Amino acid sequence: MKFLVVLALVIVASVATKVKFNDHKVFTVIPENEDQLKALRDLEIQSIPSFDFWASAKGVGHKADIMVSPEQMDDFREFLQQNNLESSLKIEDVQKLIDNETPTVTPRNGMEWTSYHELETIYAFLDDVIAQNPTVVSGVTIGSSTEGRPMRGILISYNANNPTVFIEANTHAREWITSATATYIINELLTSQEPDVRRIAVNYNWYIFPVVNPDGFVFSKTNNRLWRKTRSRQGTICQGVDPNRNWTHEWQPGPPGASDDVCSLTFAGPFAFSEPEVRSVGNFVYDNRNTIQVFLSFHSYGQVLLYPWSYIAQDTVDTPNHILIGQAAAEAIKSVEGTEYEVKSSYDLYEHSGTAIDYTYGTADVKISWTYEMRDQGTYGFVLPPQFIIPNAKEILASLPALLDESDRLGYITRGQKV
């Protein structure tokens, strides 16, 4: 296959101008036997940025969504033929989806949730809520990115002795719906008069970091809408590490949980916590593990709620309760507009090592550690149109009282510091 040729074209394009995805198509492929599944997994691990697995096949009968560039179409067809695989077209032209996204502009009246915003607008919004709520909201900067951008968030606290929830978003740069949802939640925690929202706002402390991969996020705005990784230099050809393969708990430098190919979208990094963005979040959670009782990592897409483990097909002592908590959250999501979420272990989505929730659960001992894979199920994938921001955000907000109440009922929430 012409991987190196295509890679060179992608690198030149990303440096010279904004990457376009004209005639890039997304196909769904479902393996029907173990040999086909292995072929897909091998292809994904060896893949490069122009051959992008938007969703991985967990097992036989489970789908993979694969974006294919025009240059690789012949290779893709050859791969399907060699492995006796069938495909169905899901997205005809990825660039058309990107072009239809609302232009990112700074609204006259500040933050709103009918479009996706630049990092500067998001940080200005944080400044605004700090200024408008000085007795309740404080700014928190936990480190700097590879390119020197501050990693900014806020703490909402009505009572210092409240149990604490930590939310991170935009770990993967292209998943814009996550930071939009995080900022919406900040606004609602401070302004909503809905009883359940007010109750959790007042009775929990909230660390919320809308963009924990600021370099990658900015690059996804300016150069490559589908950029996933950080922006650290990896050798002479490729940049970036998958930040959700770089955590220290059961970090693995190669397959099957991650990739050791520096050009892969799932490259785990040269060593665990190599990325300052990941290290900053991890160290902050660990240093505050006596007060942080809930850790939520926002991702897209798939409409799935995931609990540990990610790296191994093994239950934890908390798995039965995690299922109950996830089901309560999923029911709350469904009650808003009927959107259905699955609840499963992160491994059951697909095997991946070095993840945030494995670290927070297994190393920092935050028992309620969840990954949210938000809308949708692949119709738009990572390029979710902005008209879905508010519906998605309302669903995620509705899940929070349910998740916290069920966690409290099962004995996972304590007032003051954890014992």
C-alpha positions in Angstrom: 0.0 0.0 0.0 1.1 3.6 -0.7 1.1 4.6 3.0 4.4 6.6 2.9 3.4 8.5 -0.3 0.1 9.5 1.2 1.7 10.4 4.5 4.1 12.7 2.8 1.2 14.5 1.0 -0.7 14.9 4.3 2.4 16.3 6.1 3.1 18.8 3.3 -0.6 19.9 3.1 -0.8 20.3 6.9 2.2 22.6 7.0 1.4 24.6 3.9 -2.3 25.2 4.1 -5.5 24.1 5.8 -6.2 20.4 5.2 -9.2 19.8 3.1 -11.2 16.5 3.1 -12.9 16.7 -0.3 -14.2 13.3 -1.4 -13.0 11.7 1.8 -15.6 9.1 2.6 -16.5 7.2 5.7 -17.4 3.5 5.4 -18.8 1.1 7.9 -17.2 -2.4 7.9 -18.5 -5.2 10.0 -16.2 -8.3 10.5 -17.9 -11.6 10.3 -15.1 -13.8 11.6 -11.9 -13.6 13.7 -9.6 -13.4 10.7 -11.5 -10.3 9.4 -11.4 -8.7 12.8 -7.7 -9.3 13.1 -7.2 -7.7 9.6 -9.1 -4.6 10.7 -7.2 -4.3 13.9 -3.8 -4.7 12.2 -4.8 -2.0 9.7 -5.9 0.4 12.4 -2.7 0.1 14.4 -0.6 0.6 11.2 -2.8 3.3 9.9 -1.8 6.9 9.2 -3.7 10.2 9.3 -5.4 9.9 5.9 -6.7 6.4 6.8 -8.6 7.1 9.9 -10.6 4.8 12.1 -13.4 6.9 13.4 -14.8 3.9 15.3 -13.0 0.6 16.1 -14.5 -2.9 15.8 -14.5 -4.4 19.2 -15.3 -7.9 18.0 -17.0 -10.0 15.4 -20.3 -8.4 14.4 -19.2 -5.0 15.7 -18.8 -2.1 13.3 -15.7 -0.1 12.3 -16.2 3.3 10.8 -13.2 4.2 8.5 -12.5 7.5 6.7 -10.7 6.8 3.4 -9.0 9.5 1.3 -9.3 9.5 -2.5 -5.7 8.6 -2.8 -6.3 5.4 -0.7 -9.5 4.3 -2.3 -7.8 1.7 -4.4 -5.9 0.4 -1.4 -9.1 0.3 0.6 -10.9 -1.7 -2.0 -7.9 -4.1 -2.3 -7.9 -4.6 1.5 -11.7 -5.4 1.5 -11.2 -7.9 -1.4 -8.2 -9.6 0.2 -10.1 -10.1 3.4 -13.5 -10.8 1.9 -15.1 -7.9 3.7 -18.2 -5.9 2.8 -18.5 -2.2 3.3 -21.3 0.4 3.3 -21.0 4.1 2.7 -21.8 6.2 5.7 -20.6 9.7 4.7 -20.2 10.6 1.1 -18.0 13.7 1.5 -16.5 14.7 4.8 -15.5 18.2 3.6 -19.2 19.0 2.9 -20.0 18.3 6.6 -17.1 20.5 7.6 -18.2 23.3 5.3 -21.7 23.2 6.7 -20.5 23.8 10.2 -21.4 27.2 11.5 -18.5 29.6 11.0 -16.7 30.1 14.3 -17.1 33.8 15.3 -17.0 35.6 18.6 -20.6 36.6 19.4 -21.2 40.2 20.4 -22.8 39.1 23.7 -20.1 36.5 24.6 -20.5 32.7 24.7 -23.6 31.0 23.2 -24.3 27.5 22.2 -25.4 27.7 18.6 -21.9 27.5 17.1 -18.5 26.1 18.0 -16.0 28.6 19.4 -12.3 29.3 19.4 -10.1 28.7 22.4 -9.9 32.5 23.0 -13.7 32.7 23.2 -13.9 29.8 25.6 -11.2 31.3 27.9 -12.9 34.7 27.7 -16.1 32.9 28.9 -14.2 31.5 31.9 -13.0 35.0 32.7 -16.6 36.3 32.5 -18.0 33.7 34.9 -15.2 34.3 37.3 -15.8 38.0 37.3 -19.6 37.6 37.5 -19.5 35.1 40.4 -16.5 36.0 42.5 -17.7 34.4 45.7 -18.4 31.0 44.0 -16.1 30.7 41.0 -12.4 30.8 40.9 -10.0 30.2 38.0 -7.6 27.2 38.0 -4.6 26.8 35.8 -3.0 23.4 36.1 -0.1 23.6 33.6 0.9 24.5 30.1 0.7 22.7 26.9 3.7 21.8 24.7 3.3 25.0 22.8 2.9 27.1 26.0 -0.8 27.5 26.1 -2.3 27.6 29.6 -4.5 24.7 30.7 -7.4 26.7 32.2 -10.5 25.6 34.0 -12.6 26.8 36.9 -13.7 25.7 40.3 -17.4 26.2 41.2 -17.7 25.9 45.0 -20.6 27.0 47.3 -19.1 25.0 50.3 -15.5 23.9 50.6 -16.5 20.7 52.3 -18.6 19.5 49.3 -17.6 16.4 47.5 -15.8 17.2 44.3 -16.5 16.4 40.6 -13.8 16.8 38.0 -14.7 17.2 34.3 -12.2 17.2 31.4 -13.2 17.8 27.8 -11.6 18.1 24.4 -8.9 15.6 25.2 -9.1 14.6 21.5 -8.8 17.8 19.5 -11.5 17.1 16.9 -14.2 16.3 19.4 -15.6 19.9 19.6 -19.0 18.8 21.0 -17.3 18.0 24.3 -16.0 21.5 25.1 -19.2 23.0 23.9 -21.1 20.7 26.4 -18.6 21.5 29.2 -19.1 25.3 28.8 -22.9 24.8 28.7 -22.8 22.8 31.9 -20.7 25.6 33.6 -23.4 28.1 32.6 -26.3 26.0 33.8 -24.6 25.2 37.1 -24.4 28.9 37.7 -27.7 30.2 36.3 -30.2 27.4 36.0 -33.2 27.5 38.4 -34.1 23.9 37.6 -34.3 22.1 41.1 -32.0 19.2 40.3 -29.4 21.3 38.6 -29.4 23.8 41.5 -29.1 21.0 44.0 -26.0 19.5 42.5 -24.5 22.9 41.8 -24.8 23.9 45.5 -24.0 20.5 47.0 -20.9 19.5 44.9 -17.7 21.3 44.0 -17.0 21.3 40.3 -13.6 21.4 38.6 -14.4 21.9 34.9 -11.7 22.1 32.2 -13.3 22.6 28.8 -10.1 22.1 26.7 -7.3 19.9 28.1 -5.6 19.6 24.8 -5.4 23.3 23.8 -2.6 22.9 21.2 -4.5 20.1 19.3 -7.8 22.0 19.6 -6.3 25.2 18.1 -4.7 23.1 15.3 -8.1 21.5 14.6 -9.5 25.0 14.1 -6.7 26.5 12.0 -5.1 23.6 10.1 -6.9 20.3 10.3 -10.5 19.9 11.4 -9.9 16.2 12.1 -6.7 16.5 14.2 -6.9 14.1 17.2 -3.6 14.2 19.1 -1.4 16.6 21.0 1.2 18.7 19.0 4.5 17.5 20.5 7.2 16.7 18.1 7.7 13.0 17.5 10.8 12.4 15.4 11.3 14.2 12.1 8.1 13.3 10.4 5.0 13.2 12.6 3.6 15.2 15.5 1.4 14.4 18.4 0.5 11.7 20.9 -2.9 10.3 21.6 -3.6 11.8 25.1 -6.0 9.0 26.0 -3.2 6.4 25.5 -0.6 8.3 27.5 -1.7 7.9 31.2 0.6 5.9 33.5 -1.8 3.2 34.7 -1.1 0.1 32.6 0.5 2.3 29.9 1.5 0.2 26.9 3.7 1.4 24.1 2.3 -0.8 21.4 -0.5 -3.1 20.2 -3.1 -4.1 20.9 -4.0 -1.3 23.4 -2.2 1.5 21.5 0.3 2.0 18.8 4.0 2.4 18.8 4.0 4.0 15.4 4.7 7.8 15.9 2.4 8.6 12.9 -0.5 6.6 14.2 -3.6 8.4 15.6 -3.3 6.1 18.7 0.4 6.6 19.3 0.9 6.1 23.0 3.9 8.3 23.3 7.6 7.6 24.0 6.8 7.0 27.6 3.8 7.3 30.0 2.9 10.9 30.9 5.3 12.2 28.2 2.6 14.8 27.3 2.5 17.9 29.6 -1.2 18.1 29.1 -1.9 14.6 30.3 0.7 14.8 33.1 -0.9 18.1 34.4 -4.4 16.6 34.6 -3.1 13.4 36.1 -1.0 15.0 38.7 -3.8 17.4 39.7 -6.3 14.6 40.1 -3.8 12.5 42.1 -2.9 15.4 44.3 -6.6 16.1 45.1 -7.6 12.5 45.3 -8.8 12.9 48.9 -11.5 15.3 47.7 -12.3 14.4 44.1 -14.9 11.7 44.2 -16.1 11.7 40.6 -14.1 12.0 37.4 -15.8 12.5 34.0 -13.9 12.4 30.7 -15.9 13.8 27.8 -15.4 12.3 24.4 -17.3 11.7 21.1 -18.8 9.8 19.4 -20.9 6.7 19.9 -23.5 7.4 22.7 -21.9 5.2 25.2 -21.2 5.5 29.0 -17.9 3.6 29.9 -16.5 2.5 33.2 -13.1 0.9 33.9 -11.2 -1.1 32.8 -10.1 -0.1 29.3 -7.0 -2.3 29.0 -8.3 -5.7 30.2 -11.5 -7.8 30.0 -11.9 -8.0 33.7 -14.5 -6.7 36.1 -13.6 -4.6 39.1 -15.1 -4.9 42.6 -17.3 -1.9 41.6 -18.5 -3.2 38.3 -22.0 -4.2 39.5 -22.5 -0.8 41.0 -21.0 0.9 38.0 -23.6 -0.7 35.9 -26.4 0.6 38.1 -25.0 4.1 38.1 -24.6 4.0 34.3 -28.1 2.8 33.8 -29.4 5.6 36.0 -27.5 8.2 33.9 -28.6 6.6 30.6 -32.2 6.7 31.6 -31.9 10.4 32.5 -30.4 11.0 29.1 -33.1 9.1 27.4 -35.8 11.1 29.2 -34.8 14.4 27.5 -35.3 13.5 23.8 -35.3 9.7 23.7 -31.5 9.4 22.9 -30.3 6.0 23.8 -26.9 5.4 25.4 -25.3 2.0 26.1 -23.5 1.3 29.4 -20.5 -1.0 29.2 -16.9 -1.3 30.3 -14.4 0.7 28.4 -12.7 -2.5 27.2 -16.0 -3.7 25.8 -16.0 -0.7 23.5 -12.5 -1.7 22.3 -9.2 -2.6 24.0 -7.1 0.5 24.7 -4.4 1.1 27.3 -3.1 4.2 29.1 -6.5 5.8 29.5 -7.7 8.6 31.8 -10.4 6.6 33.6 -8.1 3.6 34.3 -5.6 6.0 35.9 -8.2 7.9 38.0 -9.9 4.7 39.1 -6.8 2.5 39.5 -4.1 4.9 40.6 -5.9 7.9 42.1 -8.7 5.8 43.6 -11.5 7.9 42.3 -14.2 5.1 42.3 -16.7 7.0 40.1 -14.6 7.4 36.9 -16.5 7.5 33.6 -16.0 8.2 30.0 -18.9 9.8 28.1 -18.9 9.1 24.4 -21.4 11.7 23.2 -23.6 12.1 20.1 -24.0 10.7 17.6 -23.7 7.1 16.3 -21.9 7.9 13.1 -24.2 9.9 10.8 -22.0 12.9 11.4 -19.3 11.4 13.6 -16.8 13.9 14.8 -18.3 16.7 12.6 -21.6 17.0 14.6 -23.5 20.0 13.3 -23.9 22.9 15.8 -27.7 22.5 15.9 -27.0 19.5 18.1 -24.9 21.3 20.7 -27.8 22.3 22.9 -29.7 19.0 22.7 -26.6 17.1 23.4 -25.6 19.4 26.3 -29.1 19.2 27.9 -28.9 15.4 27.8 -25.5 15.3 29.5 -26.5 17.8 32.1 -29.7 15.7 32.8 -27.4 12.7 33.4 -25.4 14.4 36.2 -28.0 14.4 39.0 -28.9 10.8 38.2 -25.2 9.7 38.2 -24.5 11.5 41.4 -27.6 10.5 43.2 -27.1 6.8 42.4 -23.4 7.0 43.4 -24.5 8.6 46.7 -27.2 5.9 47.2 -24.6 3.2 46.7 -22.2 4.8 49.2 -19.6 6.3 47.0 -20.1 9.9 48.0 -18.8 11.2 51.3 -18.9 14.7 52.7 -15.5 16.3 53.4 -12.4 14.2 52.5 -12.6 10.6 51.6 -11.6 8.1 54.2 
